[in-house]
Amino acid sequence: MDLREILNPGHELRRLVPRQRADWLGLYMLEGDASGQWRQCRFVDVSSTGAGLVLSDTNRDEAEGRHIVLAVQVQAVVKNLTEDRAGLRAGTQFVGLSNLEEEYLLSLARSGGRW
């Protein structure tokens, strides 16, 4: 019996790290795209190893097998500022997170996840 059968009897194992639902707005850029254009996307689920996305402004032929750069859009308020040789460092606090976003960020903190 292999690992797939032990962890998920009778079903194909799709991922080792479970994803959590999300509803985050984001941006993506196809690497190597001559235009360097950022396009909109929606994160529908996330884990520490990947995400499910709905991509706007592309098609299967353009996106399949390509590397993409992702940016998540969340709001935060600046709580404190310090300046040093590296530049201006801003301490922020997230605002307006949904319950799902908050749960995911808490789960990363509990698991010691690194991004």
C-alpha positions as CSV (number, residue, x, y, z in Angstrom):
1,M,0.0,0.0,0.0
2,D,1.5,3.4,-1.0
3,L,1.2,6.8,0.7
4,R,-1.7,7.9,-1.5
5,E,-3.8,4.9,-0.4
6,I,-3.1,5.4,3.3
7,L,-3.8,9.1,3.3
8,N,-6.8,9.1,0.9
9,P,-8.1,5.6,0.4
10,G,-9.7,5.1,-3.0
11,H,-8.9,8.7,-4.2
12,E,-5.9,10.3,-5.8
13,L,-3.8,12.4,-3.5
14,R,-3.8,15.9,-5.0
15,R,-1.7,17.8,-2.4
16,L,0.1,17.1,0.8
17,V,-0.7,20.5,2.4
18,P,-4.4,21.2,2.6
19,R,-5.6,24.6,1.2
20,Q,-7.8,27.0,3.0
21,R,-10.6,28.9,1.2
22,A,-9.8,32.5,0.4
23,D,-11.3,35.4,-1.4
24,W,-8.3,37.7,-2.0
25,L,-7.8,40.1,-4.8
26,G,-4.4,40.0,-6.3
27,L,-2.2,40.7,-9.3
28,Y,-0.1,38.4,-11.5
29,M,2.4,38.8,-14.2
30,L,3.4,36.1,-16.7
31,E,7.2,35.8,-16.6
32,G,8.8,36.6,-20.0
33,D,5.7,38.6,-21.1
34,A,7.2,41.4,-23.2
35,S,4.6,43.9,-22.0
36,G,5.4,43.4,-18.3
37,Q,1.7,43.9,-17.7
38,W,0.2,43.2,-14.3
39,R,-3.2,41.5,-14.6
40,Q,-6.0,40.9,-12.0
41,C,-6.6,37.6,-10.3
42,R,-8.6,36.3,-7.4
43,F,-7.1,33.8,-4.9
44,V,-9.8,31.2,-4.2
45,D,-7.7,29.0,-1.9
46,V,-4.2,29.1,-0.4
47,S,-1.7,27.0,1.4
48,S,1.9,27.4,2.3
49,T,2.8,25.6,-0.9
50,G,0.4,27.0,-3.5
51,A,-2.8,28.7,-4.3
52,G,-5.9,28.3,-6.5
53,L,-6.4,31.3,-8.7
54,V,-8.9,32.7,-11.1
55,L,-6.9,34.5,-13.8
56,S,-8.2,37.5,-15.7
57,D,-7.0,38.6,-19.2
58,T,-5.4,35.4,-20.3
59,N,-6.2,32.1,-22.0
60,R,-5.0,28.5,-21.6
61,D,-2.4,28.7,-24.5
62,E,-0.8,31.8,-23.0
63,A,-0.7,30.6,-19.3
64,E,-0.2,26.9,-19.4
65,G,3.2,25.8,-18.0
66,R,4.3,29.4,-17.5
67,H,5.8,30.8,-14.3
68,I,3.8,33.7,-12.9
69,V,4.7,36.4,-10.3
70,L,1.9,36.9,-7.7
71,A,1.0,39.8,-5.5
72,V,-1.7,39.7,-2.9
73,Q,-3.7,42.9,-2.1
74,V,-4.5,43.4,1.5
75,Q,-5.0,46.6,3.4
76,A,-3.0,47.7,6.4
77,V,-2.6,50.9,8.5
78,V,0.9,52.2,9.3
79,K,1.3,52.1,13.1
80,N,4.9,53.1,13.5
81,L,7.9,54.2,11.4
82,T,11.6,53.9,11.9
83,E,14.4,55.1,9.6
84,D,17.8,53.5,9.3
85,R,20.5,53.0,6.6
86,A,18.3,50.4,4.8
87,G,15.5,52.9,4.4
88,L,12.1,53.7,6.0
89,R,10.6,50.7,7.9
90,A,6.9,50.7,8.4
91,G,5.2,48.6,11.1
92,T,1.6,47.9,10.0
93,Q,-1.6,46.3,11.1
94,F,-3.9,44.5,8.7
95,V,-7.4,46.0,8.4
96,G,-10.5,44.8,6.8
97,L,-9.5,41.1,6.7
98,S,-12.3,38.6,6.2
99,N,-12.7,35.8,8.7
100,L,-11.1,33.4,6.2
101,E,-8.1,35.7,5.6
102,E,-7.6,36.1,9.3
103,E,-7.9,32.3,9.9
104,Y,-5.2,31.7,7.3
105,L,-2.8,34.2,8.6
106,L,-3.3,32.8,12.2
107,S,-2.7,29.3,10.9
108,L,0.6,30.4,9.3
109,A,1.7,31.9,12.6
110,R,0.8,28.8,14.6
111,S,2.6,26.5,12.2
112,G,5.7,28.6,11.9
113,G,5.0,29.1,8.2
114,R,7.4,31.3,6.2
115,W,6.4,33.2,3.1
